[in-house]
Amino acid sequence: PPKLASPQGQRAFDEGCSCELKGDVDAAIRHFESALKHGEDPVVLNRLGVLLAMKKSDFMRSQSMLERA
């Protein structure tokens, strides 16, 4: 698994991944957004962008995240 620079960001990212695996997309998105508050990591931006596109059809936000990644 990827290692993020911030321990708080890492925790939030790990929680988001766990929620995503359980099918709780909304919680996963919240955790990934929380992880970004501790630094813009390309792995987090990518995961969030993919979720927004594939599960929420939020293509504008998704594109923004993926471009920043």
All heavy atoms as a GROMACS GRO file, in nm:
protein
  528
    1PRO      N    1   0.083  -0.121   0.000
    1PRO     CA    2   0.000   0.000   0.000
    1PRO      C    3   0.086   0.126   0.000
    1PRO      O    4   0.195   0.124   0.055
    1PRO     CB    5  -0.082  -0.010   0.128
    1PRO     CG    6  -0.033  -0.129   0.201
    1PRO     CD    7   0.067  -0.201   0.117
    2PRO      N    8   0.036   0.233  -0.057
    2PRO     CA    9   0.114   0.357  -0.063
    2PRO      C   10   0.133   0.417   0.076
    2PRO      O   11   0.050   0.401   0.164
    2PRO     CB   12   0.031   0.449  -0.152
    2PRO     CG   13  -0.106   0.393  -0.148
    2PRO     CD   14  -0.094   0.247  -0.121
    3LYS      N   15   0.246   0.486   0.091
    3LYS     CA   16   0.274   0.556   0.216
    3LYS      C   17   0.263   0.706   0.192
    3LYS      O   18   0.329   0.761   0.104
    3LYS     CB   19   0.415   0.524   0.266
    3LYS     CG   20   0.427   0.386   0.323
    3LYS     CD   21   0.360   0.379   0.457
    3LYS     CE   22   0.369   0.240   0.517
    3LYS     NZ   23   0.263   0.212   0.609
    4LEU      N   24   0.178   0.771   0.270
    4LEU     CA   25   0.160   0.915   0.258
    4LEU      C   26   0.255   0.986   0.354
    4LEU      O   27   0.301   0.929   0.453
    4LEU     CB   28   0.015   0.954   0.289
    4LEU     CG   29  -0.093   0.881   0.208
    4LEU    CD1   30  -0.229   0.940   0.240
    4LEU    CD2   31  -0.067   0.887   0.061
    5ALA      N   32   0.280   1.113   0.327
    5ALA     CA   33   0.375   1.192   0.407
    5ALA      C   34   0.323   1.217   0.548
    5ALA      O   35   0.399   1.218   0.644
    5ALA     CB   36   0.406   1.323   0.337
    6SER      N   37   0.194   1.236   0.562
    6SER     CA   38   0.134   1.271   0.691
    6SER      C   39   0.069   1.148   0.756
    6SER      O   40  -0.010   1.080   0.692
    6SER     CB   41   0.028   1.380   0.669
    6SER     OG   42  -0.066   1.380   0.774
    7PRO      N   43   0.100   1.122   0.884
    7PRO     CA   44   0.033   1.010   0.952
    7PRO      C   45  -0.120   1.025   0.957
    7PRO      O   46  -0.192   0.928   0.941
    7PRO     CB   47   0.091   1.013   1.094
    7PRO     CG   48   0.218   1.090   1.083
    7PRO     CD   49   0.200   1.186   0.968
    8GLN      N   50  -0.166   1.151   0.977
    8GLN     CA   51  -0.311   1.174   0.979
    8GLN      C   52  -0.371   1.146   0.841
    8GLN      O   53  -0.480   1.089   0.829
    8GLN     CB   54  -0.344   1.317   1.022
    8GLN     CG   55  -0.296   1.351   1.160
    8GLN     CD   56  -0.157   1.416   1.160
    8GLN    OE1   57  -0.077   1.395   1.068
    8GLN    NE2   58  -0.128   1.493   1.263
    9GLY      N   59  -0.302   1.192   0.738
    9GLY     CA   60  -0.348   1.165   0.602
    9GLY      C   61  -0.349   1.017   0.572
    9GLY      O   62  -0.442   0.966   0.508
   10GLN      N   63  -0.248   0.946   0.619
   10GLN     CA   64  -0.240   0.801   0.599
   10GLN      C   65  -0.358   0.730   0.664
   10GLN      O   66  -0.420   0.643   0.605
   10GLN     CB   67  -0.108   0.747   0.655
   10GLN     CG   68  -0.088   0.598   0.630
   10GLN     CD   69  -0.060   0.567   0.485
   10GLN    OE1   70   0.030   0.625   0.427
   10GLN    NE2   71  -0.136   0.477   0.426
   11ARG      N   72  -0.387   0.771   0.789
   11ARG     CA   73  -0.500   0.710   0.860
   11ARG      C   74  -0.630   0.732   0.785
   11ARG      O   75  -0.710   0.639   0.768
   11ARG     CB   76  -0.511   0.768   1.002
   11ARG     CG   77  -0.467   0.672   1.109
   11ARG     CD   78  -0.498   0.719   1.250
   11ARG     NE   79  -0.469   0.859   1.280
   11ARG     CZ   80  -0.348   0.906   1.310
   11ARG    NH1   81  -0.244   0.826   1.312
   11ARG    NH2   82  -0.331   1.033   1.337
   12ALA      N   83  -0.652   0.856   0.740
   12ALA     CA   84  -0.776   0.887   0.668
   12ALA      C   85  -0.782   0.810   0.536
   12ALA      O   86  -0.888   0.758   0.499
   12ALA     CB   87  -0.785   1.037   0.643
   13PHE      N   88  -0.669   0.800   0.466
   13PHE     CA   89  -0.666   0.725   0.341
   13PHE      C   90  -0.696   0.578   0.364
   13PHE      O   91  -0.776   0.518   0.293
   13PHE     CB   92  -0.529   0.741   0.273
   13PHE     CG   93  -0.517   0.663   0.145
   13PHE    CD1   94  -0.583   0.706   0.030
   13PHE    CD2   95  -0.440   0.549   0.139
   13PHE    CE1   96  -0.572   0.634  -0.088
   13PHE    CE2   97  -0.428   0.476   0.022
   13PHE     CZ   98  -0.495   0.519  -0.093
   14ASP      N   99  -0.634   0.519   0.468
   14ASP     CA  100  -0.658   0.378   0.499
   14ASP      C  101  -0.806   0.354   0.534
   14ASP      O  102  -0.864   0.254   0.492
   14ASP     CB  103  -0.568   0.332   0.615
   14ASP     CG  104  -0.421   0.329   0.576
   14ASP    OD1  105  -0.389   0.330   0.455
   14ASP    OD2  106  -0.336   0.325   0.668
   15GLU      N  107  -0.864   0.446   0.611
   15GLU     CA  108  -1.007   0.434   0.645
   15GLU      C  109  -1.092   0.442   0.518
   15GLU      O  110  -1.190   0.368   0.503
   15GLU     CB  111  -1.048   0.544   0.742
   15GLU     CG  112  -1.012   0.516   0.885
   15GLU     CD  113  -1.090   0.399   0.942
   15GLU    OE1  114  -1.213   0.390   0.922
   15GLU    OE2  115  -1.026   0.314   1.006
   16GLY      N  116  -1.055   0.533   0.429
   16GLY     CA  117  -1.129   0.546   0.304
   16GLY      C  118  -1.123   0.419   0.221
   16GLY      O  119  -1.224   0.375   0.166
   17CYS      N  120  -1.006   0.359   0.215
   17CYS     CA  121  -0.991   0.233   0.140
   17CYS      C  122  -1.076   0.123   0.202
   17CYS      O  123  -1.141   0.045   0.132
   17CYS     CB  124  -0.844   0.190   0.136
   17CYS     SG  125  -0.740   0.297   0.034
   18SER      N  126  -1.077   0.118   0.335
   18SER     CA  127  -1.157   0.018   0.406
   18SER      C  128  -1.306   0.038   0.376
   18SER      O  129  -1.378  -0.058   0.347
   18SER     CB  130  -1.131   0.028   0.556
   18SER     OG  131  -1.211  -0.061   0.627
   19CYS      N  132  -1.351   0.162   0.382
   19CYS     CA  133  -1.492   0.192   0.353
   19CYS      C  134  -1.526   0.157   0.208
   19CYS      O  135  -1.634   0.101   0.181
   19CYS     CB  136  -1.523   0.339   0.379
   19CYS     SG  137  -1.522   0.384   0.554
   20GLU      N  138  -1.434   0.188   0.118
   20GLU     CA  139  -1.459   0.157  -0.023
   20GLU      C  140  -1.474   0.006  -0.042
   20GLU      O  141  -1.564  -0.039  -0.115
   20GLU     CB  142  -1.345   0.211  -0.108
   20GLU     CG  143  -1.367   0.191  -0.256
   20GLU     CD  144  -1.254   0.244  -0.342
   20GLU    OE1  145  -1.157   0.304  -0.289
   20GLU    OE2  146  -1.261   0.222  -0.463
   21LEU      N  147  -1.389  -0.072   0.022
   21LEU     CA  148  -1.397  -0.218   0.010
   21LEU      C  149  -1.529  -0.272   0.064
   21LEU      O  150  -1.581  -0.373   0.014
   21LEU     CB  151  -1.280  -0.284   0.083
   21LEU     CG  152  -1.145  -0.275   0.014
   21LEU    CD1  153  -1.035  -0.327   0.105
   21LEU    CD2  154  -1.147  -0.352  -0.117
   22LYS      N  155  -1.583  -0.205   0.166
   22LYS     CA  156  -1.711  -0.247   0.225
   22LYS      C  157  -1.831  -0.197   0.144
   22LYS      O  158  -1.944  -0.228   0.176
   22LYS     CB  159  -1.722  -0.195   0.367
   22LYS     CG  160  -1.622  -0.256   0.462
   22LYS     CD  161  -1.632  -0.189   0.599
   22LYS     CE  162  -1.519  -0.234   0.688
   22LYS     NZ  163  -1.511  -0.153   0.811
   23GLY      N  164  -1.804  -0.115   0.043
   23GLY     CA  165  -1.912  -0.064  -0.040
   23GLY      C  166  -1.972   0.067   0.009
   23GLY      O  167  -2.072   0.112  -0.044
   24ASP      N  168  -1.912   0.127   0.112
   24ASP     CA  169  -1.963   0.255   0.164
   24ASP      C  170  -1.890   0.369   0.094
   24ASP      O  171  -1.795   0.427   0.147
   24ASP     CB  172  -1.943   0.260   0.316
   24ASP     CG  173  -2.016   0.377   0.380
   24ASP    OD1  174  -2.062   0.468   0.306
   24ASP    OD2  175  -2.026   0.379   0.504
   25VAL      N  176  -1.936   0.400  -0.025
   25VAL     CA  177  -1.870   0.498  -0.111
   25VAL      C  178  -1.872   0.637  -0.049
   25VAL      O  179  -1.771   0.709  -0.054
   25VAL     CB  180  -1.935   0.498  -0.251
   25VAL    CG1  181  -1.878   0.609  -0.338
   25VAL    CG2  182  -1.917   0.363  -0.317
   26ASP      N  183  -1.983   0.676   0.009
   26ASP     CA  184  -1.993   0.810   0.068
   26ASP      C  185  -1.891   0.829   0.180
   26ASP      O  186  -1.824   0.933   0.189
   26ASP     CB  187  -2.134   0.837   0.119
   26ASP     CG  188  -2.235   0.849   0.006
   26ASP    OD1  189  -2.196   0.894  -0.104
   26ASP    OD2  190  -2.352   0.812   0.026
   27ALA      N  191  -1.878   0.728   0.267
   27ALA     CA  192  -1.780   0.737   0.375
   27ALA      C  193  -1.638   0.738   0.318
   27ALA      O  194  -1.551   0.812   0.367
   27ALA     CB  195  -1.797   0.622   0.473
   28ALA      N  196  -1.614   0.658   0.217
   28ALA     CA  197  -1.482   0.654   0.154
   28ALA      C  198  -1.445   0.792   0.100
   28ALA      O  199  -1.334   0.841   0.122
   28ALA     CB  200  -1.479   0.550   0.042
   29ILE      N  201  -1.538   0.856   0.033
   29ILE     CA  202  -1.514   0.989  -0.023
   29ILE      C  203  -1.482   1.088   0.090
   29ILE      O  204  -1.388   1.167   0.080
   29ILE     CB  205  -1.633   1.036  -0.108
   29ILE    CG1  206  -1.637   0.954  -0.238
   29ILE    CG2  207  -1.627   1.186  -0.137
   29ILE    CD1  208  -1.762   0.974  -0.322
   30ARG      N  209  -1.558   1.082   0.198
   30ARG     CA  210  -1.532   1.172   0.312
   30ARG      C  211  -1.391   1.151   0.368
   30ARG      O  212  -1.320   1.247   0.398
   30ARG     CB  213  -1.636   1.151   0.422
   30ARG     CG  214  -1.770   1.215   0.394
   30ARG     CD  215  -1.859   1.219   0.518
   30ARG     NE  216  -1.882   1.088   0.577
   30ARG     CZ  217  -1.977   1.004   0.537
   30ARG    NH1  218  -2.058   1.035   0.438
   30ARG    NH2  219  -1.992   0.887   0.598
   31HIS      N  220  -1.350   1.026   0.381
   31HIS     CA  221  -1.216   0.997   0.434
   31HIS      C  222  -1.107   1.044   0.338
   31HIS      O  223  -1.005   1.099   0.382
   31HIS     CB  224  -1.201   0.849   0.465
   31HIS     CG  225  -1.273   0.805   0.588
   31HIS    ND1  226  -1.238   0.847   0.714
   31HIS    CD2  227  -1.379   0.724   0.605
   31HIS    CE1  228  -1.318   0.792   0.804
   31HIS    NE2  229  -1.406   0.718   0.739
   32PHE      N  230  -1.127   1.022   0.209
   32PHE     CA  231  -1.027   1.066   0.112
   32PHE      C  232  -1.017   1.219   0.112
   32PHE      O  233  -0.907   1.274   0.103
   32PHE     CB  234  -1.059   1.014  -0.029
   32PHE     CG  235  -1.045   0.864  -0.042
   32PHE    CD1  236  -1.126   0.794  -0.130
   32PHE    CD2  237  -0.953   0.793   0.032
   32PHE    CE1  238  -1.113   0.657  -0.144
   32PHE    CE2  239  -0.939   0.655   0.020
   32PHE     CZ  240  -1.020   0.587  -0.068
   33GLU      N  241  -1.131   1.287   0.122
   33GLU     CA  242  -1.129   1.433   0.129
   33GLU      C  243  -1.056   1.479   0.256
   33GLU      O  244  -0.982   1.576   0.254
   33GLU     CB  245  -1.271   1.489   0.125
   33GLU     CG  246  -1.335   1.475  -0.013
   33GLU     CD  247  -1.483   1.509  -0.014
   33GLU    OE1  248  -1.550   1.501   0.092
   33GLU    OE2  249  -1.533   1.542  -0.124
   34SER      N  250  -1.077   1.407   0.365
   34SER     CA  251  -1.008   1.438   0.490
   34SER      C  252  -0.857   1.418   0.474
   34SER      O  253  -0.777   1.499   0.522
   34SER     CB  254  -1.062   1.350   0.602
   34SER     OG  255  -0.991   1.373   0.721
   35ALA      N  256  -0.818   1.313   0.406
   35ALA     CA  257  -0.675   1.286   0.383
   35ALA      C  258  -0.610   1.401   0.306
   35ALA      O  259  -0.496   1.438   0.333
   35ALA     CB  260  -0.657   1.154   0.308
   36LEU      N  261  -0.684   1.459   0.213
   36LEU     CA  262  -0.630   1.568   0.132
   36LEU      C  263  -0.604   1.694   0.214
   36LEU      O  264  -0.523   1.778   0.175
   36LEU     CB  265  -0.723   1.600   0.015
   36LEU     CG  266  -0.728   1.494  -0.095
   36LEU    CD1  267  -0.831   1.532  -0.199
   36LEU    CD2  268  -0.591   1.476  -0.158
   37LYS      N  269  -0.671   1.708   0.327
   37LYS     CA  270  -0.648   1.824   0.414
   37LYS      C  271  -0.508   1.820   0.476
   37LYS      O  272  -0.460   1.921   0.526
   37LYS     CB  273  -0.754   1.831   0.523
   37LYS     CG  274  -0.893   1.861   0.468
   37LYS     CD  275  -0.998   1.860   0.577
   37LYS     CE  276  -1.134   1.881   0.515
   37LYS     NZ  277  -1.243   1.858   0.610
   38HIS      N  278  -0.445   1.704   0.472
   38HIS     CA  279  -0.312   1.688   0.530
   38HIS      C  280  -0.204   1.687   0.422
   38HIS      O  281  -0.089   1.656   0.450
   38HIS     CB  282  -0.306   1.558   0.611
   38HIS     CG  283  -0.406   1.556   0.724
   38HIS    ND1  284  -0.388   1.628   0.840
   38HIS    CD2  285  -0.526   1.496   0.734
   38HIS    CE1  286  -0.492   1.609   0.919
   38HIS    NE2  287  -0.578   1.530   0.857
   39GLY      N  288  -0.243   1.719   0.301
   39GLY     CA  289  -0.147   1.725   0.190
   39GLY      C  290  -0.205   1.661   0.066
   39GLY      O  291  -0.275   1.560   0.075
   40GLU      N  292  -0.175   1.720  -0.048
   40GLU     CA  293  -0.227   1.667  -0.174
   40GLU      C  294  -0.137   1.556  -0.224
   40GLU      O  295  -0.032   1.580  -0.280
   40GLU     CB  296  -0.238   1.778  -0.278
   40GLU     CG  297  -0.357   1.867  -0.257
   40GLU     CD  298  -0.404   1.933  -0.384
   40GLU    OE1  299  -0.340   1.918  -0.490
   40GLU    OE2  300  -0.508   2.000  -0.377
   41ASP      N  301  -0.177   1.435  -0.199
   41ASP     CA  302  -0.101   1.319  -0.244
   41ASP      C  303  -0.165   1.265  -0.372
   41ASP      O  304  -0.287   1.248  -0.377
   41ASP     CB  305  -0.102   1.212  -0.135
   41ASP     CG  306  -0.008   1.098  -0.168
   41ASP    OD1  307  -0.046   1.014  -0.252
   41ASP    OD2  308   0.103   1.095  -0.114
   42PRO      N  309  -0.085   1.236  -0.475
   42PRO     CA  310  -0.141   1.187  -0.601
   42PRO      C  311  -0.223   1.059  -0.586
   42PRO      O  312  -0.322   1.041  -0.656
   42PRO     CB  313  -0.018   1.162  -0.689
   42PRO     CG  314   0.090   1.244  -0.631
   42PRO     CD  315   0.060   1.256  -0.484
   43VAL      N  316  -0.184   0.972  -0.494
   43VAL     CA  317  -0.258   0.848  -0.474
   43VAL      C  318  -0.400   0.877  -0.425
   43VAL      O  319  -0.498   0.818  -0.472
   43VAL     CB  320  -0.184   0.755  -0.375
   43VAL    CG1  321  -0.268   0.634  -0.339
   43VAL    CG2  322  -0.050   0.713  -0.433
   44VAL      N  323  -0.412   0.970  -0.331
   44VAL     CA  324  -0.543   1.006  -0.276
   44VAL      C  325  -0.626   1.077  -0.382
   44VAL      O  326  -0.745   1.046  -0.400
   44VAL     CB  327  -0.528   1.094  -0.150
   44VAL    CG1  328  -0.665   1.132  -0.094
   44VAL    CG2  329  -0.444   1.025  -0.044
   45LEU      N  330  -0.565   1.171  -0.452
   45LEU     CA  331  -0.637   1.243  -0.558
   45LEU      C  332  -0.689   1.146  -0.664
   45LEU      O  333  -0.802   1.158  -0.710
   45LEU     CB  334  -0.545   1.346  -0.623
   45LEU     CG  335  -0.512   1.469  -0.538
   45LEU    CD1  336  -0.393   1.543  -0.597
   45LEU    CD2  337  -0.633   1.560  -0.527
   46ASN      N  338  -0.606   1.049  -0.700
   46ASN     CA  339  -0.647   0.951  -0.801
   46ASN      C  340  -0.764   0.866  -0.752
   46ASN      O  341  -0.863   0.848  -0.822
   46ASN     CB  342  -0.528   0.862  -0.838
   46ASN     CG  343  -0.566   0.760  -0.942
   46ASN    OD1  344  -0.595   0.794  -1.055
   46ASN    ND2  345  -0.568   0.634  -0.903
   47ARG      N  346  -0.753   0.814  -0.630
   47ARG     CA  347  -0.859   0.728  -0.576
   47ARG      C  348  -0.990   0.805  -0.566
   47ARG      O  349  -1.096   0.755  -0.602
   47ARG     CB  350  -0.815   0.678  -0.437
   47ARG     CG  351  -0.892   0.562  -0.387
   47ARG     CD  352  -0.860   0.435  -0.466
   47ARG     NE  353  -0.984   0.379  -0.513
   47ARG     CZ  354  -1.010   0.344  -0.639
   47ARG    NH1  355  -0.920   0.353  -0.731
   47ARG    NH2  356  -1.127   0.298  -0.672
   48LEU      N  357  -0.982   0.928  -0.517
   48LEU     CA  358  -1.101   1.011  -0.503
   48LEU      C  359  -1.160   1.043  -0.640
   48LEU      O  360  -1.281   1.032  -0.661
   48LEU     CB  361  -1.068   1.138  -0.426
   48LEU     CG  362  -1.182   1.236  -0.401
   48LEU    CD1  363  -1.299   1.168  -0.330
   48LEU    CD2  364  -1.132   1.354  -0.320
   49GLY      N  365  -1.075   1.077  -0.734
   49GLY     CA  366  -1.122   1.108  -0.869
   49GLY      C  367  -1.193   0.990  -0.935
   49GLY      O  368  -1.298   1.005  -0.996
   50VAL      N  369  -1.137   0.872  -0.919
   50VAL     CA  370  -1.198   0.752  -0.977
   50VAL      C  371  -1.333   0.725  -0.912
   50VAL      O  372  -1.432   0.696  -0.980
   50VAL     CB  373  -1.103   0.631  -0.964
   50VAL    CG1  374  -1.174   0.502  -0.999
   50VAL    CG2  375  -0.981   0.650  -1.053
   51LEU      N  376  -1.339   0.735  -0.780
   51LEU     CA  377  -1.466   0.711  -0.710
   51LEU      C  378  -1.573   0.810  -0.753
   51LEU      O  379  -1.689   0.773  -0.776
   51LEU     CB  380  -1.448   0.721  -0.559
   51LEU     CG  381  -1.415   0.595  -0.483
   51LEU    CD1  382  -1.408   0.625  -0.333
   51LEU    CD2  383  -1.514   0.486  -0.509
   52LEU      N  384  -1.534   0.938  -0.760
   52LEU     CA  385  -1.631   1.040  -0.798
   52LEU      C  386  -1.687   1.013  -0.938
   52LEU      O  387  -1.808   1.031  -0.962
   52LEU     CB  388  -1.568   1.179  -0.793
   52LEU     CG  389  -1.539   1.233  -0.653
   52LEU    CD1  390  -1.454   1.359  -0.661
   52LEU    CD2  391  -1.667   1.260  -0.577
   53ALA      N  392  -1.603   0.968  -1.028
   53ALA     CA  393  -1.648   0.941  -1.165
   53ALA      C  394  -1.732   0.813  -1.172
   53ALA      O  395  -1.842   0.813  -1.227
   53ALA     CB  396  -1.530   0.931  -1.260
   54MET      N  397  -1.679   0.706  -1.116
   54MET     CA  398  -1.741   0.575  -1.134
   54MET      C  399  -1.867   0.554  -1.048
   54MET      O  400  -1.959   0.486  -1.092
   54MET     CB  401  -1.640   0.465  -1.102
   54MET     CG  402  -1.514   0.470  -1.186
   54MET     SD  403  -1.543   0.449  -1.363
   54MET     CE  404  -1.583   0.276  -1.368
   55LYS      N  405  -1.867   0.610  -0.929
   55LYS     CA  406  -1.978   0.583  -0.837
   55LYS      C  407  -2.076   0.698  -0.820
   55LYS      O  408  -2.189   0.677  -0.781
   55LYS     CB  409  -1.923   0.544  -0.699
   55LYS     CG  410  -1.832   0.424  -0.701
   55LYS     CD  411  -1.906   0.298  -0.739
   55LYS     CE  412  -1.816   0.176  -0.730
   55LYS     NZ  413  -1.882   0.055  -0.770
   56LYS      N  414  -2.029   0.820  -0.847
   56LYS     CA  415  -2.115   0.937  -0.826
   56LYS      C  416  -2.146   1.013  -0.954
   56LYS      O  417  -2.223   1.108  -0.952
   56LYS     CB  418  -2.049   1.033  -0.725
   56LYS     CG  419  -2.038   0.976  -0.585
   56LYS     CD  420  -2.175   0.958  -0.528
   56LYS     CE  421  -2.174   0.914  -0.384
   56LYS     NZ  422  -2.309   0.904  -0.331
   57SER      N  423  -2.083   0.976  -1.064
   57SER     CA  424  -2.098   1.046  -1.192
   57SER      C  425  -2.071   1.196  -1.179
   57SER      O  426  -2.132   1.276  -1.249
   57SER     CB  427  -2.239   1.022  -1.250
   57SER     OG  428  -2.258   0.884  -1.274
   58ASP      N  429  -1.980   1.230  -1.088
   58ASP     CA  430  -1.942   1.370  -1.068
   58ASP      C  431  -1.815   1.394  -1.151
   58ASP      O  432  -1.704   1.398  -1.099
   58ASP     CB  433  -1.917   1.398  -0.920
   58ASP     CG  434  -1.894   1.546  -0.891
   58ASP    OD1  435  -1.870   1.624  -0.987
   58ASP    OD2  436  -1.898   1.584  -0.772
   59PHE      N  437  -1.836   1.408  -1.281
   59PHE     CA  438  -1.724   1.411  -1.374
   59PHE      C  439  -1.642   1.540  -1.367
   59PHE      O  440  -1.521   1.538  -1.389
   59PHE     CB  441  -1.773   1.385  -1.517
   59PHE     CG  442  -1.843   1.252  -1.529
   59PHE    CD1  443  -1.979   1.246  -1.555
   59PHE    CD2  444  -1.773   1.134  -1.512
   59PHE    CE1  445  -2.044   1.124  -1.564
   59PHE    CE2  446  -1.837   1.011  -1.522
   59PHE     CZ  447  -1.972   1.006  -1.547
   60MET      N  448  -1.707   1.651  -1.333
   60MET     CA  449  -1.633   1.778  -1.321
   60MET      C  450  -1.531   1.769  -1.206
   60MET      O  451  -1.414   1.801  -1.224
   60MET     CB  452  -1.730   1.894  -1.297
   60MET     CG  453  -1.825   1.920  -1.410
   60MET     SD  454  -1.750   2.009  -1.546
   60MET     CE  455  -1.736   2.170  -1.474
   61ARG      N  456  -1.578   1.728  -1.089
   61ARG     CA  457  -1.487   1.716  -0.974
   61ARG      C  458  -1.384   1.607  -0.998
   61ARG      O  459  -1.268   1.621  -0.962
   61ARG     CB  460  -1.567   1.684  -0.847
   61ARG     CG  461  -1.575   1.803  -0.757
   61ARG     CD  462  -1.648   1.771  -0.628
   61ARG     NE  463  -1.551   1.730  -0.528
   61ARG     CZ  464  -1.581   1.653  -0.425
   61ARG    NH1  465  -1.701   1.606  -0.407
   61ARG    NH2  466  -1.490   1.621  -0.338
   62SER      N  467  -1.429   1.498  -1.058
   62SER     CA  468  -1.338   1.388  -1.086
   62SER      C  469  -1.224   1.433  -1.176
   62SER      O  470  -1.107   1.404  -1.148
   62SER     CB  471  -1.414   1.274  -1.154
   62SER     OG  472  -1.325   1.176  -1.199
   63GLN      N  473  -1.257   1.505  -1.280
   63GLN     CA  474  -1.155   1.552  -1.373
   63GLN      C  475  -1.055   1.642  -1.301
   63GLN      O  476  -0.934   1.631  -1.321
   63GLN     CB  477  -1.218   1.626  -1.490
   63GLN     CG  478  -1.115   1.674  -1.591
   63GLN     CD  479  -1.180   1.744  -1.710
   63GLN    OE1  480  -1.301   1.759  -1.718
   63GLN    NE2  481  -1.098   1.785  -1.804
   64SER      N  482  -1.104   1.729  -1.216
   64SER     CA  483  -1.017   1.818  -1.139
   64SER      C  484  -0.920   1.738  -1.052
   64SER      O  485  -0.800   1.766  -1.049
   64SER     CB  486  -1.102   1.912  -1.053
   64SER     OG  487  -1.021   1.983  -0.964
   65MET      N  488  -0.972   1.637  -0.982
   65MET     CA  489  -0.886   1.554  -0.895
   65MET      C  490  -0.781   1.481  -0.977
   65MET      O  491  -0.663   1.477  -0.941
   65MET     CB  492  -0.971   1.451  -0.818
   65MET     CG  493  -1.069   1.509  -0.723
   65MET     SD  494  -0.989   1.589  -0.586
   65MET     CE  495  -1.125   1.680  -0.518
   66LEU      N  496  -0.824   1.422  -1.087
   66LEU     CA  497  -0.732   1.342  -1.168
   66LEU      C  498  -0.625   1.430  -1.234
   66LEU      O  499  -0.509   1.388  -1.244
   66LEU     CB  500  -0.809   1.261  -1.271
   66LEU     CG  501  -0.898   1.152  -1.209
   66LEU    CD1  502  -0.985   1.087  -1.315
   66LEU    CD2  503  -0.816   1.047  -1.136
   67GLU      N  504  -0.662   1.550  -1.274
   67GLU     CA  505  -0.562   1.640  -1.332
   67GLU      C  506  -0.460   1.682  -1.227
   67GLU      O  507  -0.341   1.692  -1.257
   67GLU     CB  508  -0.630   1.764  -1.391
   67GLU     CG  509  -0.700   1.735  -1.523
   67GLU     CD  510  -0.780   1.853  -1.576
   67GLU    OE1  511  -0.792   1.955  -1.506
   67GLU    OE2  512  -0.832   1.839  -1.689
   68ARG      N  513  -0.505   1.706  -1.104
   68ARG     CA  514  -0.413   1.744  -0.997
   68ARG      C  515  -0.323   1.627  -0.958
   68ARG      O  516  -0.209   1.648  -0.915
   68ARG     CB  517  -0.492   1.793  -0.875
   68ARG     CG  518  -0.545   1.934  -0.899
   68ARG     CD  519  -0.654   1.978  -0.806
   68ARG     NE  520  -0.637   1.951  -0.665
   68ARG     CZ  521  -0.739   1.950  -0.580
   68ARG    NH1  522  -0.861   1.973  -0.621
   68ARG    NH2  523  -0.719   1.925  -0.453
   69ALA      N  524  -0.374   1.505  -0.971
   69ALA     CA  525  -0.293   1.386  -0.938
   69ALA      C  526  -0.175   1.378  -1.034
   69ALA      O  527  -0.068   1.336  -0.999
   69ALA     CB  528  -0.376   1.260  -0.944
   0.00000   0.00000   0.00000
